[in-house]
Amino acid sequence: MKGEDRIRILNTQTIQVEKEDHTIMNPLRWCISKNFYGENVELVGYTIPHPSDDASNLTIQFSNESSQTPPNLFKKMMEGLECMEAIGRKMESEIEKFEGKFNK
């Protein structure tokens, strides 16, 4: 399965992501809800429709209805992923500093 086949825009509010669960979806939801980037988000959440399904649905509602478009939805998801990546880099840096104290 190609990477791009794992993500589908279902409508102007929902993106379906295959082969992901709470491990990625909950931090992604948090990053988007904190509004670190541009567009004002009114509501963000995710569901896993059924435990036997291998897909999660991410729902994002913008405060400005005219912003509620598939391209903006996808952009906001990507910004959330960038936020997660930045958090990961910061954690890695802090761990390296901590380890450096003991490796002297």
C-alpha positions as CSV (number, residue, x, y, z in Angstrom):
1,M,0.0,0.0,0.0
2,K,1.4,3.4,-1.0
3,G,1.7,6.1,1.7
4,E,-0.8,8.4,0.0
5,D,-3.4,5.7,-0.1
6,R,-3.5,5.7,3.7
7,I,-5.0,9.2,4.0
8,R,-8.4,10.1,2.5
9,I,-10.4,13.3,2.9
10,L,-14.0,12.1,3.6
11,N,-15.7,15.6,3.7
12,T,-14.9,19.2,4.6
13,Q,-14.4,18.2,8.3
14,T,-13.0,14.7,8.3
15,I,-9.8,13.0,7.2
16,Q,-9.5,9.2,7.5
17,V,-6.1,7.8,8.3
18,E,-5.5,4.1,7.9
19,K,-3.2,2.0,10.1
20,E,-3.0,4.6,12.9
21,D,-4.5,4.4,16.4
22,H,-4.5,6.3,19.6
23,T,-0.7,6.4,19.7
24,I,-0.6,9.0,16.9
25,M,-4.1,10.4,16.9
26,N,-4.3,11.6,20.4
27,P,-1.1,13.7,20.3
28,L,-2.1,14.9,16.8
29,R,-5.5,16.0,18.2
30,W,-3.7,17.8,21.0
31,C,-1.3,19.7,18.7
32,I,-4.1,20.8,16.4
33,S,-6.3,21.9,19.3
34,K,-3.6,24.1,20.8
35,N,-3.7,26.3,17.6
36,F,0.0,26.6,17.2
37,Y,-0.5,27.6,13.5
38,G,-2.7,30.2,11.7
39,E,-6.4,29.2,11.2
40,N,-8.5,29.2,14.3
41,V,-9.7,25.7,15.2
42,E,-13.0,25.5,17.1
43,L,-13.2,21.8,17.5
44,V,-10.8,18.8,16.9
45,G,-11.3,15.2,17.7
46,Y,-10.8,11.7,16.4
47,T,-12.7,8.5,16.4
48,I,-11.8,4.9,15.7
49,P,-15.2,3.8,14.3
50,H,-14.8,0.1,15.1
51,P,-12.0,-1.8,16.9
52,S,-11.7,-4.3,14.0
53,D,-11.3,-1.4,11.5
54,D,-7.8,-0.4,10.8
55,A,-8.6,3.3,10.4
56,S,-9.1,6.5,12.4
57,N,-11.2,9.5,11.5
58,L,-9.8,13.0,12.4
59,T,-12.4,15.7,12.5
60,I,-11.4,19.4,12.5
61,Q,-13.9,22.3,12.7
62,F,-12.7,25.8,12.0
63,S,-14.3,28.8,13.7
64,N,-14.6,30.5,10.3
65,E,-17.0,28.5,8.1
66,S,-15.4,29.8,4.9
67,S,-12.1,28.1,6.0
68,Q,-13.8,24.7,6.2
69,T,-12.4,23.3,3.0
70,P,-10.5,20.0,2.2
71,P,-7.2,21.8,1.5
72,N,-7.4,23.7,4.8
73,L,-8.3,20.5,6.6
74,F,-5.3,18.7,5.1
75,K,-3.0,21.7,5.8
76,K,-4.1,21.8,9.5
77,M,-3.4,18.0,9.8
78,M,0.1,18.5,8.3
79,E,0.7,21.5,10.7
80,G,-0.3,19.2,13.6
81,L,2.2,16.6,12.4
82,E,4.9,19.3,12.2
83,C,4.1,20.2,15.8
84,M,4.5,16.6,16.9
85,E,7.9,16.4,15.1
86,A,9.1,19.6,16.9
87,I,8.1,18.1,20.2
88,G,10.0,15.0,19.4
89,R,13.1,17.0,18.5
90,K,12.9,19.0,21.7
91,M,12.5,15.8,23.8
92,E,15.5,14.2,22.1
93,S,17.6,17.3,22.8
94,E,16.6,17.3,26.5
95,I,17.4,13.6,26.8
96,E,20.8,14.1,25.2
97,K,21.5,17.0,27.6
98,F,20.5,14.8,30.5
99,E,22.6,11.9,29.3
100,G,25.6,14.2,28.9
101,K,25.6,15.0,32.6
102,F,26.3,11.3,33.3
103,N,28.8,10.6,30.5
104,K,31.5,13.1,31.7
